[in-house]
């Protein structure tokens, strides 16, 4: 899977719309805001049919959203993205990786 690390708001928004999950469009808007104000804080893994967006900050790394187009869902892609993001966070010295889930981890 070829992965890009640059944030392309238009490409991410298109994937978000094709994912079938409305929240992912808000995740793109939030990342766009962060990218404008402090681009070094954002973390992006994406390709033509999926993305994972995160925020680097202080002592923790927060995954803020993940989107996969409907036709590519249920194939393990989300797991691959999450594992890669966690691996990158650990390599970057982050001890804690959080999400927006109820448990937060």
N, C-alpha and C positions, 0 to 999 in steps of 0.2 A: 504494500500500500504506500503510494507516494504521499508524503505529508508536507504541508507548507506551514511555516511558523509566522507568516505575516497576517495581519488582520485586514481582511477585505470585507468591509461592511456589506457591500452589495451581494457578494457571493455568499456570505454567511446568512444574510436575510433570505435569499432565495432558498437555501437549504432549510432554513427555519420554516418557511412557508410550506415546503414540501414534506416536512416531518410530521405534520398533523398535530403538533403541540403548540398551542398559542403562546405559552410562556417563553418559548425559545426566541420569538420575535422581540420580546422585552429584554431578553438577555443580550441580544445583538445591540439594541439601543443603549443599554447600560455600558456595554463594552466600548461602543463608539464614543460615549461621553468620557469614559476613562482614557481612551486612546488620545482624545483631544487634549486632556488636561495633564496626563502623565503616562505617555506611551510605554515607558520602561516597566510599569507595573503590570501590564497585561501579559498573559500567556495564551498562546493560540496553537492549537493543532487542528489542521483542516485539510480537506481535499475536495474533490468535486461533489461528494455526496454526504459528507459528515463534518462536524467540527466539535471541539471542546474548547471552552473559554474559561480562563482562570485569572486570578489576581494574585500577584506577589506582594506581600506586605509584612513588615516587621518580622515576626518569628513564625508566621503561618502562611500557608499557601491555600487559597480558597478556590474551589471549582465552582464557577457560577452558572454554568450551563453546558448542555451537550445536546446535539441534534443530529439525527440520521434520517435521511429521506425514507419515506415509507417502504419503498421497494427493497431497501437494503437492511431494514430492521430485522431483528431476530437471527442475526448471523454471527454474533460475537464481536461486532465492530465496537460497540460501546465499551465492552470489557477491555478490548485492546487499547482504546483511547484512554480509559481510566488508568490502566496499568502503566501506560507510557507517561501520563501526566504525573502520577505518583512517583515513578522512577526518576523523572526529571526534577521533581521537587526535592526528593531525597538527595540527589546528586548536587542540587543547588544549596544544600545545607538546611533545608526546612525540616523541622522535627514534627510538625503538625500539618496535616492536610485535612481541610474541612470542605463541606458541601452545604447546600441549602436544605438538605433533608432534615427531617424532624430530629434525628439523632445528632446531626451536625458533623458526622464523621463517617 
